[in-house]
Amino acid sequence: MVVLGLGRFGKSLALELMAQGAEVLGVDSSDAVVQKVAHRLTHAVVADTTDEESLRQLSVHQFDRAVVGMGSDLEASLLTASVLINLEVPNIWAKATSNSHAKILTQIGVHHVVRPEHDMGKRVAHLVRGRMIDYIEFDDGFAMVKTSAPTFALGQPLGQSSIRTDFGVTVVAIKRPGEGFTYATADTVLTEGDTIIVSGRVRDTERFAELS
């Protein structure tokens, strides 16, 4: 994995990838930035990420995944992404700081565009306004929510409950107090104190979580 741009986002991502056992090449144009993380990454190099020849010399074209970590410098972000596309890196991820930035990255051929601040803001907003323990929203308006089992659903098998028909959500996992998560089945019976994960459309999962 190669991470181009080792600012707050790029550095955090690179270190997390290392923690997960991945080998990471980090590249940044700042010598000071590279020096701070050099001992924590597999390789860390000072180079101009917008220069195709420089990245080719680093064998970036041989990586199957690359991340454009800079976001505030729009020109550097777009030029770096363009270089990766020219190098035919199979999976390119890039950080965007606005809708227009994300749109341009997508138009030039970046495979995956993320907006960390925007996405985190939406996630926290859902957690603040509802009774959710955790919340993940996907691009197509689908979400998964971690919440407490509602009182009305206790004491009966999920297959006999009206959760799916009345609320449009599906209980996919359950966690008993002091235990780990397990998959929920039609025979699973919810009891007081259970934590559940439900999936469904965003509005449906919000409405269901409010009942907990």
N, C-alpha and C positions, 0 to 999 in steps of 0.2 A: 504494500500500500504506500502511495506517495501523497503527502499533504503539502500543498503549495500555499505558503502564507502562514506564518506561525504567530499571528496575533492571538487575542484571547480565545476566539473560537477555534482556530487552527491548532493552537497549542493544546487546548483542552481535549480536542478530538484525538490528536496524535497520542497524547499520554493515555487516554482511555483505550485506544486501540492496542497500545503496548501492554496495558494492564490485562487485556483480554488475550494476550499471547501472539498478537500479530507483529510482523516485522515492518517497521515504518521508516521511510525516508522522508525527512522533513526538509523543506527548502524555503528560504526566505532571503530577501535582498539585504537585510540588515545583519551585520556581523554581530552586533550586541545581542540581538534576539536569538540568533543561532547559538551563540555561546551559552546562553542561559539554559538551553534544553539539550545541548549536544550530548551530555552524559546520560540523558534519560531516554534517548531514541536510538534505534538501531544505527541510523546514519543521519547526520544533520549537516547541510551544506549551504553555503552562501552563494546565491546565484540569482540572476535576473529571470524571474519566472515567465516574463513576457517574450523572452528570446528563445526561439525554437531550437537553435543550434546548441545553446547552453543546456536545455533540457534533454536534447538527444545525447549529448555527451554524458549526461547522468543516467542514461538508459531508461528514462521515464517512459519511452515508447514500449518498453518490455513489461511494464506493469499492467495488470488487468483492471486496476482500480486507482482512480486519482481524485483528490478533493481540492477544489479551489477554495481556500479558507479566507481569503481577504474579501471584505464586503464594502467598506467605506470608500476605498479607492476604486471607483467604478471602472475607470479606464484599465487599470491593472487587472481587475477581475475579468473583464471581457476579453482582453488580449491574452491572458493566461488560459482562459477557457478555449479560445480560438486555437491556440498552439496545441493544446491537448487533443482537440478535434482533428487538427492536421496530422498529429502523430498517431491518430486512430486508436487511442486508448479505449478499450471496450466499454468501460463504465466510468462516466465522469459525473461527479457530484460537485455542486457549487452553492455557496452561500449567497443569498440575495438580501438586500436591505429595503427593497420596495417592490411594489407590484410591477412597475415598469422595468426595473432591473431583472426581476424574475422572468418577465415576458421576453426580454431580449436574450437572456441566457438560454431559454427554451428554444427561441427562434433560430439561434445559431447552432443548435444541436446538442446542448448539454442534456444528459439523460435524466438527471435528478437534480431538482432545485429545491433548496430548503431555506426557510426564513426563521431562524431560531428565536429571535425576539418576538416576532409576530405570533409564531406557533405557541410559544410559552405563555404569551399574554392571553391568548384564547383559552388555553388550558386552565390557567389560574383563574380566569373569569368564571369558568364553569364550576370550579371547585369552591370559589368564594360565595357564589350565589345559591348553590345547591347543597345537598347533603351527601355529596359524593366523597369517597375516600381518595379515589384517583380517577383519571379520565384520559382517554386517548381518542382523538378524532382522526379519521382517515379522509382522503381527498374527495371521496364520493358521497360525503354526508353520512357516513357510517361511523359508529362509535362503540367503544367498549368502556364500561363503567364498573368501578369497584365500589360497592356500597354494602350497607347492612341489609340482612334479610328482613323484608317488611312483615309486620305482625299477621296480616291477613293470609300470608302464604305459608305460615308455619303448620307443621303437623300433618301434611298430606304429600303424597308423591307428586313430583313436578309434572308427571304425565297426566295427572288428574286435576291439576290446577288450571286456572284460566289466565295465567300470566301472559302467554303468547297471544292468545286471542283478544284479550282485553287491552293489552299494552303494546303489543307488537315487538316485544323483546324476548330474547332467549337466554335462560340461565346456562352459562357454559362451564362454570367452575364454582367450587365451593370450598370454604376453609372453616373447619371447626376450631374453636378456641384451643390454642396450644398445638395445633397440627398444621401441616402444609396444605397447599391447594391441591385438589383433585378434580378430575373432570366430573361434571354433573350428568346424570342420566335420567331417564323417565322415572326410574324407581327412587331417585334421591329424595329424601324427606328433609326439609329445612327445619331447623330448631332455633330457639332463641340464642342469640350470640353469634350466629353464623355470619360470615362475610361471604358475599357472592360477587361474581363477575357476570354482567349481563351484556349482550350485544344487540345492536339494532340501529335504527335511524337515530340521528342526534336528538331530535325533539322527543322521540319515544323514550330514549334512555334517560333524558332529563326528567320527563314526567314521572317515570317509574322511580327514579332515585328520590324524588321529593316525597314519596310515600314511606320511605325507610324510617 
